[in-house]
Amino acid sequence: MNDLLQYFENNKKNRIHKWTHYFEIYDRYLSRFRGTAVHLLEIGVYHGGSLLMWKHYFGNQAKLFGLDINPDCRQLEEDQIKILIGDQSDRRFLESLKAQLPRIDVLIDDGSHTMKGQINTFEVLFPHISPTGVYICEDLHTSYWMDYGGGVRKSGTFIEYTKDFVDQIHAWHSEDRKRLPVSDFTRSAYALHYYDSMLVIEKRPIEQPTHRMTGVPAVPSEPLPPEISTKDKIARKVKRMKDRARSFLNPRRA
Ligand SMILES: C[S@@+](CC[C@H](N)C(=O)[O-])C[C@H]1O[C@@H](n2cnc3c(N)ncnc32)[C@H](O)[C@@H]1O
């Protein structure tokens, strides 16, 4: 049992409401911030119990921020914990947060769980997260719940919205750069981890991926899949060479 789950199971302080499989996931991506001056923003304060849990977990250098629409949450402020009041679907409010929180290393969206709230929060605050930070959105199951504007493969849900991220992290390899250009997301998202009801995005500055070969050839031939015609193979090879030359001459536009 990791320290977070242990804390949760023994909690006699303010109420925490979490799906129990989240604790293993948190620990996997957040343990590297323990004992550091991490700046964490959790959207959705509720009774403040999860902020107390983060304080215990990260230690006395951590700075913890809780955002909630409920003004009563203000009373939960204490040493290391600052409470902000506002609506996470309000893009103007979210923009104003950037000045109040110039640094956010970890963002946990456990607030309204509505499509608008999750998408607006991501669009405004993901670019603001530290370049090696972590963005977590939880309770993604609301993307399948009609009450929350969800439905299976329904356009406009947060799940459908994030499926585009899979394309974006592959944009370096796109042969149709008009439809799939290298974006700020491509350059800043290192990994997407989907779990039941939770998406974890690890940030890291990303450059054009490269590949190399080492060692010597060990078999006489290197057949390509038969589905690719000879004409296609030649055209692809020429295009790859041109792309490589272009990215070598102008790496930012590649
Ligand atoms: C699921 S609870 C948070 C649970 C808490 N993080 C925990 O782990 O114990 C959701 C919280 O989000 C808040 N909330 C709901 N809609 C919101 C919105 N639009 N903006 C900010 N907070 C919101 C609610 O007031 C509630 O306190």
The ligand as an SDF file (V2000), in Angstrom:
LIG
                    3D

 27 29  0  0  0  0  0  0  0  0999 V2000
  -15.3570   15.8330   -6.3380 C   0  0  0  0  0  0  0  0  0  0  0  0
  -15.3030   17.2460   -5.3450 S   0  0  0  0  0  0  0  0  0  0  0  0
  -13.5770   17.4210   -5.0870 C   0  0  0  0  0  0  0  0  0  0  0  0
  -13.0310   16.3480   -4.2360 C   0  0  0  0  0  0  0  0  0  0  0  0
  -11.6800   16.6500   -3.6240 C   0  0  0  0  0  0  0  0  0  0  0  0
  -10.6980   17.0090   -4.6090 N   0  0  0  0  0  0  0  0  0  0  0  0
  -11.2250   15.4450   -2.8600 C   0  0  0  0  0  0  0  0  0  0  0  0
  -10.3560   14.7260   -3.3850 O   0  0  0  0  0  0  0  0  0  0  0  0
  -11.7180   15.1900   -1.7690 O   0  0  0  0  0  0  0  0  0  0  0  0
  -15.6730   18.4910   -6.5110 C   0  0  0  0  0  0  0  0  0  0  0  0
  -15.5270   19.9190   -6.0300 C   0  0  0  0  0  0  0  0  0  0  0  0
  -15.5460   20.7370   -7.1800 O   0  0  0  0  0  0  0  0  0  0  0  0
  -16.2240   21.9320   -6.9040 C   0  0  0  0  0  0  0  0  0  0  0  0
  -16.7390   22.4990   -8.1640 N   0  0  0  0  0  0  0  0  0  0  0  0
  -17.8700   22.1750   -8.8310 C   0  0  0  0  0  0  0  0  0  0  0  0
  -17.9920   22.9150   -9.9440 N   0  0  0  0  0  0  0  0  0  0  0  0
  -16.9090   23.7360   -9.9910 C   0  0  0  0  0  0  0  0  0  0  0  0
  -16.4820   24.7400  -10.8860 C   0  0  0  0  0  0  0  0  0  0  0  0
  -17.1850   25.0460  -11.9830 N   0  0  0  0  0  0  0  0  0  0  0  0
  -15.3260   25.3900  -10.6280 N   0  0  0  0  0  0  0  0  0  0  0  0
  -14.6080   25.0880   -9.5250 C   0  0  0  0  0  0  0  0  0  0  0  0
  -14.9700   24.1400   -8.6300 N   0  0  0  0  0  0  0  0  0  0  0  0
  -16.1100   23.4660   -8.8500 C   0  0  0  0  0  0  0  0  0  0  0  0
  -17.3180   21.5190   -5.9310 C   0  0  0  0  0  0  0  0  0  0  0  0
  -17.7410   22.6350   -5.1500 O   0  0  0  0  0  0  0  0  0  0  0  0
  -16.6190   20.4310   -5.1170 C   0  0  0  0  0  0  0  0  0  0  0  0
  -16.0590   20.9620   -3.9390 O   0  0  0  0  0  0  0  0  0  0  0  0
  1  2  1  0
  2  3  1  0
  2 10  1  0
  3  4  1  0
  4  5  1  0
  5  6  1  0
  5  7  1  0
  7  8  2  0
  7  9  1  0
 10 11  1  0
 11 12  1  0
 11 26  1  0
 12 13  1  0
 13 14  1  0
 13 24  1  0
 14 15  1  0
 14 23  1  0
 15 16  2  0
 16 17  1  0
 17 18  1  0
 17 23  2  0
 18 19  1  0
 18 20  2  0
 20 21  1  0
 21 22  2  0
 22 23  1  0
 24 25  1  0
 24 26  1  0
 26 27  1  0
M  CHG  2   2   1   9  -1
M  END
$$$$
